Amino acid sequence: MSPTDGSGEEGVCEASHSDSIFSRLEELRFRLEQQMGFEKFIEAYNKIKAIHEDEDENMALGSSLVFSTLGTEHQHLYPNILHLVMADGAYQEDNDE
């Protein structure tokens, strides 16, 4: 069946693709919460989000604040939290249109 035959399969494929992205992001969020604890994860997530939303913010200063929040035991998780912040931001932009 072709995507233009009216069967609706194209929409199903798009939905399952976005569902799988959403599922992976939620799984990442869950794993980060488990590793860091909910409070520390939210604190780090919100700081990273604020840095990326405020273009005037000094990136070096912002990063040092995030790393002090994460502590040495969780600093290796920074790229994962950043990925989640960026993906959430892209998702929100898509839904704002």
C-alpha positions as CSV (number, residue, x, y, z in Angstrom):
1,M,0.0,0.0,0.0
2,S,1.3,3.4,-0.8
3,P,1.2,6.3,1.7
4,T,-1.3,8.2,-0.5
5,D,-3.8,5.4,-0.9
6,G,-6.0,6.7,1.9
7,S,-5.3,3.8,4.2
8,G,-3.9,6.2,6.9
9,E,-0.8,4.1,7.4
10,E,1.4,7.2,6.9
11,G,-0.2,8.8,10.0
12,V,0.3,5.6,12.0
13,C,4.0,5.6,11.1
14,E,4.4,9.2,12.1
15,A,2.6,8.7,15.4
16,S,4.7,5.6,16.2
17,H,7.9,7.5,15.4
18,S,7.0,10.4,17.7
19,D,5.7,7.9,20.3
20,S,9.1,6.1,20.3
21,I,11.0,9.4,20.7
22,F,8.7,10.4,23.5
23,S,9.1,7.0,25.1
24,R,12.9,7.2,24.9
25,L,12.9,10.7,26.4
26,E,10.7,9.6,29.3
27,E,12.9,6.5,29.9
28,L,15.9,8.8,30.0
29,R,14.1,11.2,32.5
30,F,13.2,8.2,34.6
31,R,16.7,6.8,34.7
32,L,18.2,10.2,35.6
33,E,15.7,10.6,38.4
34,Q,16.6,7.1,39.7
35,Q,20.3,7.8,39.5
36,M,20.3,11.3,41.0
37,G,17.1,11.5,43.1
38,F,14.1,13.5,42.0
39,E,15.0,16.8,43.8
40,K,18.6,17.0,42.5
41,F,17.5,16.0,39.0
42,I,14.8,18.8,38.9
43,E,17.2,21.3,40.3
44,A,19.9,20.5,37.7
45,Y,17.3,20.3,34.9
46,N,15.8,23.7,35.8
47,K,19.3,25.4,36.0
48,I,20.3,24.0,32.6
49,K,16.9,25.1,31.1
50,A,17.3,28.6,32.5
51,I,20.8,28.9,31.1
52,H,19.6,27.9,27.6
53,E,16.6,30.2,27.7
54,D,18.6,33.2,28.8
55,E,20.8,34.1,25.9
56,D,22.5,36.9,28.0
57,E,23.5,34.4,30.7
58,N,27.2,33.7,31.0
59,M,27.6,30.1,29.8
60,A,30.7,29.5,31.8
61,L,29.1,30.8,35.0
62,G,25.9,28.9,34.3
63,S,27.8,25.6,33.7
64,S,29.8,26.0,36.9
65,L,26.5,26.4,38.8
66,V,25.1,23.3,37.2
67,F,28.3,21.3,38.0
68,S,28.2,22.4,41.6
69,T,24.6,21.3,41.8
70,L,25.4,17.9,40.2
71,G,28.5,17.3,42.4
72,T,31.3,15.1,41.2
73,E,29.2,11.9,41.5
74,H,26.7,13.1,38.9
75,Q,28.7,15.4,36.6
76,H,28.9,12.7,34.0
77,L,25.1,12.9,33.7
78,Y,25.3,16.6,32.5
79,P,25.1,15.6,28.7
80,N,22.1,13.4,29.3
81,I,20.2,16.2,31.2
82,L,21.2,18.7,28.5
83,H,19.9,16.4,25.8
84,L,16.6,16.1,27.7
85,V,16.3,19.9,28.1
86,M,17.0,20.4,24.4
87,A,14.5,17.8,23.3
88,D,11.8,19.2,25.6
89,G,12.5,22.7,24.2
90,A,12.2,21.4,20.6
91,Y,9.0,19.6,21.5
92,Q,7.5,22.7,23.1
93,E,8.5,24.9,20.0
94,D,6.7,22.4,17.7
95,N,3.6,22.5,19.8
96,D,3.6,26.3,20.1
97,E,3.1,26.7,16.3
